[in-house]
Amino acid sequence: MSWERGRDDIDALLANGELDRVQPSTSLGERMLEEARAHLRSARLLVDDDSVAAFSLAYDAARKASAALLAVQGLRATSRGGHIAIQDAVRAQFGGDGGVPAFRAFPRLRRTRNNFEYPDIDTPGSSSEDSAAAAHDAEAIVTAAASILATGKLDAF
């Protein structure tokens, strides 16, 4: 039985070319989850010395953990869909009302990371508090993704 929650949204992302179907791979999903954990550890090391890099690594941990779930399902964001497609696919399937609350932080992390990476004159810089909070939110996403993968209920979309 395939995962049903968010099916209409995933079908739309596929139809719009924002997601592609690829070979489903639990091993790839697990590898991506380990990379997410490594990014999170690195982010924590940089919180005080390089808060922008720490924030970016925390965001990358959240993104990679989210993409790991899609990899197990045989889904991957296209260059057209990018990080927003990952955000939308994960929110539709695992977040939102009745879903895992941790995934609700992903859009804010993405927007804030973009502001730090592509600032304008009015954009405040990142602080160690910002990056520590991002690491906390990313850890919740990584933990949630690991829990979902551990259920063994994800299969090819």
Phi and psi in degrees as GROMACS dihedral restraints (atoms count N, CA, C in turn):
[ dihedral_restraints ]
;  ai    aj    ak    al  type     phi  dphi    fc
    3     4     5     6     1   -85.7    20    10
    4     5     6     7     1   159.5    20    10
    6     7     8     9     1   -64.9    20    10
    7     8     9    10     1   126.6    20    10
    9    10    11    12     1  -102.7    20    10
   10    11    12    13     1   -30.0    20    10
   12    13    14    15     1   -60.5    20    10
   13    14    15    16     1   127.6    20    10
   15    16    17    18     1    80.0    20    10
   16    17    18    19     1    10.9    20    10
   18    19    20    21     1   -55.8    20    10
   19    20    21    22     1   -43.7    20    10
   21    22    23    24     1   -61.9    20    10
   22    23    24    25     1   -40.3    20    10
   24    25    26    27     1   -65.8    20    10
   25    26    27    28     1   -42.1    20    10
   27    28    29    30     1   -66.0    20    10
   28    29    30    31     1   -42.4    20    10
   30    31    32    33     1   -58.5    20    10
   31    32    33    34     1   -40.3    20    10
   33    34    35    36     1   -67.2    20    10
   34    35    36    37     1   -41.2    20    10
   36    37    38    39     1   -63.6    20    10
   37    38    39    40     1   -36.8    20    10
   39    40    41    42     1   -67.9    20    10
   40    41    42    43     1   -45.8    20    10
   42    43    44    45     1   -64.0    20    10
   43    44    45    46     1   -33.0    20    10
   45    46    47    48     1   -84.3    20    10
   46    47    48    49     1    -1.5    20    10
   48    49    50    51     1    76.8    20    10
   49    50    51    52     1    17.5    20    10
   51    52    53    54     1   -88.5    20    10
   52    53    54    55     1   -24.1    20    10
   54    55    56    57     1  -124.8    20    10
   55    56    57    58     1   150.3    20    10
   57    58    59    60     1  -117.8    20    10
   58    59    60    61     1   155.2    20    10
   60    61    62    63     1   -88.4    20    10
   61    62    63    64     1   134.2    20    10
   63    64    65    66     1  -133.6    20    10
   64    65    66    67     1   175.6    20    10
   66    67    68    69     1   -65.5    20    10
   67    68    69    70     1   123.7    20    10
   69    70    71    72     1   -62.4    20    10
   70    71    72    73     1   140.3    20    10
   72    73    74    75     1  -151.2    20    10
   73    74    75    76     1   108.8    20    10
   75    76    77    78     1   -66.1    20    10
   76    77    78    79     1   -38.5    20    10
   78    79    80    81     1   -65.2    20    10
   79    80    81    82     1   -39.1    20    10
   81    82    83    84     1   -64.8    20    10
   82    83    84    85     1   -43.0    20    10
   84    85    86    87     1   -59.0    20    10
   85    86    87    88     1   -43.2    20    10
   87    88    89    90     1   -66.1    20    10
   88    89    90    91     1   -39.5    20    10
   90    91    92    93     1   -63.5    20    10
   91    92    93    94     1   -43.6    20    10
   93    94    95    96     1   -63.4    20    10
   94    95    96    97     1   -36.5    20    10
   96    97    98    99     1   -66.3    20    10
   97    98    99   100     1   -39.1    20    10
   99   100   101   102     1   -64.5    20    10
  100   101   102   103     1   -39.9    20    10
  102   103   104   105     1   -63.4    20    10
  103   104   105   106     1   -38.1    20    10
  105   106   107   108     1   -61.7    20    10
  106   107   108   109     1   -42.7    20    10
  108   109   110   111     1   -62.9    20    10
  109   110   111   112     1   -40.2    20    10
  111   112   113   114     1   -64.1    20    10
  112   113   114   115     1   -42.9    20    10
  114   115   116   117     1   -59.3    20    10
  115   116   117   118     1   -40.6    20    10
  117   118   119   120     1   -64.8    20    10
  118   119   120   121     1   -43.3    20    10
  120   121   122   123     1   -60.9    20    10
  121   122   123   124     1   -43.8    20    10
  123   124   125   126     1   -64.3    20    10
  124   125   126   127     1   -39.9    20    10
  126   127   128   129     1   -58.3    20    10
  127   128   129   130     1   -43.8    20    10
  129   130   131   132     1   -63.3    20    10
  130   131   132   133     1   -33.5    20    10
  132   133   134   135     1   -68.6    20    10
  133   134   135   136     1   -27.1    20    10
  135   136   137   138     1   -99.0    20    10
  136   137   138   139     1    -2.7    20    10
  138   139   140   141     1   -49.5    20    10
  139   140   141   142     1   -46.3    20    10
  141   142   143   144     1   -87.2    20    10
  142   143   144   145     1   -29.1    20    10
  144   145   146   147     1   -91.3    20    10
  145   146   147   148     1   -31.3    20    10
  147   148   149   150     1  -150.3    20    10
  148   149   150   151     1    79.8    20    10
  150   151   152   153     1   -65.9    20    10
  151   152   153   154     1   -30.4    20    10
  153   154   155   156     1   -67.6    20    10
  154   155   156   157     1   -45.4    20    10
  156   157   158   159     1   -64.2    20    10
  157   158   159   160     1   -39.8    20    10
  159   160   161   162     1   -62.2    20    10
  160   161   162   163     1   -42.9    20    10
  162   163   164   165     1   -63.1    20    10
  163   164   165   166     1   -45.1    20    10
  165   166   167   168     1   -61.8    20    10
  166   167   168   169     1   -42.1    20    10
  168   169   170   171     1   -66.3    20    10
  169   170   171   172     1   -39.1    20    10
  171   172   173   174     1   -63.0    20    10
  172   173   174   175     1   -45.3    20    10
  174   175   176   177     1   -60.3    20    10
  175   176   177   178     1   -45.1    20    10
  177   178   179   180     1   -60.8    20    10
  178   179   180   181     1   -34.2    20    10
  180   181   182   183     1   -63.4    20    10
  181   182   183   184     1   -44.8    20    10
  183   184   185   186     1   -64.1    20    10
  184   185   186   187     1   -43.9    20    10
  186   187   188   189     1   -64.8    20    10
  187   188   189   190     1   -44.7    20    10
  189   190   191   192     1   -68.1    20    10
  190   191   192   193     1   -38.4    20    10
  192   193   194   195     1   -63.8    20    10
  193   194   195   196     1   -38.9    20    10
  195   196   197   198     1   -67.2    20    10
  196   197   198   199     1   -44.5    20    10
  198   199   200   201     1   -64.9    20    10
  199   200   201   202     1   -26.8    20    10
  201   202   203   204     1   -62.1    20    10
  202   203   204   205     1   -39.7    20    10
  204   205   206   207     1   -62.4    20    10
  205   206   207   208     1   -41.9    20    10
  207   208   209   210     1   -66.1    20    10
  208   209   210   211     1   -38.6    20    10
  210   211   212   213     1   -59.2    20    10
  211   212   213   214     1   -40.6    20    10
  213   214   215   216     1   -62.5    20    10
  214   215   216   217     1   -32.4    20    10
  216   217   218   219     1   -85.5    20    10
  217   218   219   220     1    -4.9    20    10
  219   220   221   222     1    78.6    20    10
  220   221   222   223     1    33.5    20    10
  222   223   224   225     1  -123.2    20    10
  223   224   225   226     1   144.5    20    10
  225   226   227   228     1  -148.9    20    10
  226   227   228   229     1   139.4    20    10
  228   229   230   231     1   -66.4    20    10
  229   230   231   232     1   142.4    20    10
  231   232   233   234     1   -90.6    20    10
  232   233   234   235     1   172.8    20    10
  234   235   236   237     1   -65.1    20    10
  235   236   237   238     1   -28.5    20    10
  237   238   239   240     1   -68.9    20    10
  238   239   240   241     1   -42.0    20    10
  240   241   242   243     1   -82.7    20    10
  241   242   243   244     1   -39.7    20    10
  243   244   245   246     1    53.0    20    10
  244   245   246   247     1  -148.3    20    10
  246   247   248   249     1   -65.8    20    10
  247   248   249   250     1   -29.7    20    10
  249   250   251   252     1   -67.5    20    10
  250   251   252   253     1   -35.8    20    10
  252   253   254   255     1   -64.7    20    10
  253   254   255   256     1   -39.6    20    10
  255   256   257   258     1   -62.0    20    10
  256   257   258   259     1   -47.5    20    10
  258   259   260   261     1   -56.1    20    10
  259   260   261   262     1   -49.5    20    10
  261   262   263   264     1   -66.8    20    10
  262   263   264   265     1   -39.3    20    10
  264   265   266   267     1   -67.2    20    10
  265   266   267   268     1   -42.4    20    10
  267   268   269   270     1   -70.7    20    10
  268   269   270   271     1   -41.2    20    10
  270   271   272   273     1   -61.8    20    10
  271   272   273   274     1   -43.2    20    10
  273   274   275   276     1   -64.2    20    10
  274   275   276   277     1   -38.8    20    10
  276   277   278   279     1   -92.1    20    10
  277   278   279   280     1   -34.2    20    10
  279   280   281   282     1  -124.7    20    10
  280   281   282   283     1   -17.0    20    10
  282   283   284   285     1  -106.7    20    10
  283   284   285   286     1  -147.0    20    10
  285   286   287   288     1    66.7    20    10
  286   287   288   289     1  -167.7    20    10
  288   289   290   291     1   -62.4    20    10
  289   290   291   292     1   128.4    20    10
  291   292   293   294     1    78.3    20    10
  292   293   294   295     1    -1.1    20    10
  294   295   296   297     1   -95.6    20    10
  295   296   297   298     1  -164.8    20    10
  297   298   299   300     1   -80.5    20    10
  298   299   300   301     1   118.2    20    10
  300   301   302   303     1   -58.0    20    10
  301   302   303   304     1   -30.7    20    10
  303   304   305   306     1   -55.4    20    10
  304   305   306   307     1   -36.7    20    10
  306   307   308   309     1   -69.6    20    10
  307   308   309   310     1   -14.5    20    10
  309   310   311   312     1   -69.1    20    10
  310   311   312   313     1   -18.8    20    10
  312   313   314   315     1   -78.8    20    10
  313   314   315   316     1   -18.2    20    10
  315   316   317   318     1   -56.4    20    10
  316   317   318   319     1   -48.7    20    10
  318   319   320   321     1   -59.4    20    10
  319   320   321   322     1   -40.1    20    10
  321   322   323   324     1   -66.3    20    10
  322   323   324   325     1   -42.6    20    10
  324   325   326   327     1   -59.5    20    10
  325   326   327   328     1   -43.1    20    10
  327   328   329   330     1   -63.9    20    10
  328   329   330   331     1   -47.8    20    10
  330   331   332   333     1   -63.6    20    10
  331   332   333   334     1   -43.7    20    10
  333   334   335   336     1   -66.3    20    10
  334   335   336   337     1   -42.1    20    10
  336   337   338   339     1   -59.3    20    10
  337   338   339   340     1   -43.4    20    10
  339   340   341   342     1   -61.9    20    10
  340   341   342   343     1   -40.1    20    10
  342   343   344   345     1   -62.7    20    10
  343   344   345   346     1   -37.9    20    10
  345   346   347   348     1   -74.6    20    10
  346   347   348   349     1   -36.2    20    10
  348   349   350   351     1   -77.5    20    10
  349   350   351   352     1   -31.6    20    10
  351   352   353   354     1  -128.7    20    10
  352   353   354   355     1    65.3    20    10
  354   355   356   357     1   -75.4    20    10
  355   356   357   358     1   159.6    20    10
  357   358   359   360     1  -116.4    20    10
  358   359   360   361     1  -177.7    20    10
  360   361   362   363     1   -61.6    20    10
  361   362   363   364     1   -27.0    20    10
  363   364   365   366     1   -93.9    20    10
  364   365   366   367     1    -2.4    20    10
  366   367   368   369     1   -77.9    20    10
  367   368   369   370     1   123.5    20    10
  369   370   371   372     1   -69.7    20    10
  370   371   372   373     1   152.8    20    10
  372   373   374   375     1   -76.3    20    10
  373   374   375   376     1   166.3    20    10
  375   376   377   378     1   -77.0    20    10
  376   377   378   379     1   148.4    20    10
  378   379   380   381     1  -116.6    20    10
  379   380   381   382     1   167.0    20    10
  381   382   383   384     1   -63.3    20    10
  382   383   384   385     1   -30.5    20    10
  384   385   386   387     1   -66.4    20    10
  385   386   387   388     1   -40.1    20    10
  387   388   389   390     1   -60.3    20    10
  388   389   390   391     1   -48.1    20    10
  390   391   392   393     1   -71.0    20    10
  391   392   393   394     1   -34.3    20    10
  393   394   395   396     1   -65.6    20    10
  394   395   396   397     1   -40.5    20    10
  396   397   398   399     1   -66.4    20    10
  397   398   399   400     1   -38.8    20    10
  399   400   401   402     1   -63.4    20    10
  400   401   402   403     1   -40.9    20    10
  402   403   404   405     1   -63.3    20    10
  403   404   405   406     1   -38.6    20    10
  405   406   407   408     1   -63.0    20    10
  406   407   408   409     1   -47.5    20    10
  408   409   410   411     1   -64.6    20    10
  409   410   411   412     1   -40.7    20    10
  411   412   413   414     1   -64.8    20    10
  412   413   414   415     1   -38.8    20    10
  414   415   416   417     1   -60.5    20    10
  415   416   417   418     1   -40.1    20    10
  417   418   419   420     1   -63.6    20    10
  418   419   420   421     1   -38.8    20    10
  420   421   422   423     1   -68.5    20    10
  421   422   423   424     1   -44.2    20    10
  423   424   425   426     1   -61.6    20    10
  424   425   426   427     1   -43.6    20    10
  426   427   428   429     1   -63.4    20    10
  427   428   429   430     1   -43.0    20    10
  429   430   431   432     1   -64.0    20    10
  430   431   432   433     1   -44.0    20    10
  432   433   434   435     1   -62.2    20    10
  433   434   435   436     1   -42.3    20    10
  435   436   437   438     1   -62.0    20    10
  436   437   438   439     1   -39.8    20    10
  438   439   440   441     1   -64.9    20    10
  439   440   441   442     1   -41.0    20    10
  441   442   443   444     1   -65.8    20    10
  442   443   444   445     1   -44.1    20    10
  444   445   446   447     1   -62.1    20    10
  445   446   447   448     1   -37.3    20    10
  447   448   449   450     1   -66.1    20    10
  448   449   450   451     1   -21.1    20    10
  450   451   452   453     1   -68.2    20    10
  451   452   453   454     1   -25.5    20    10
  453   454   455   456     1    72.7    20    10
  454   455   456   457     1    10.4    20    10
  456   457   458   459     1   -89.7    20    10
  457   458   459   460     1   -11.3    20    10
  459   460   461   462     1   -80.6    20    10
  460   461   462   463     1   135.0    20    10
  462   463   464   465     1  -140.5    20    10
  463   464   465   466     1  -174.1    20    10
  465   466   467   468     1   -57.6    20    10
  466   467   468   469     1   137.3    20    10
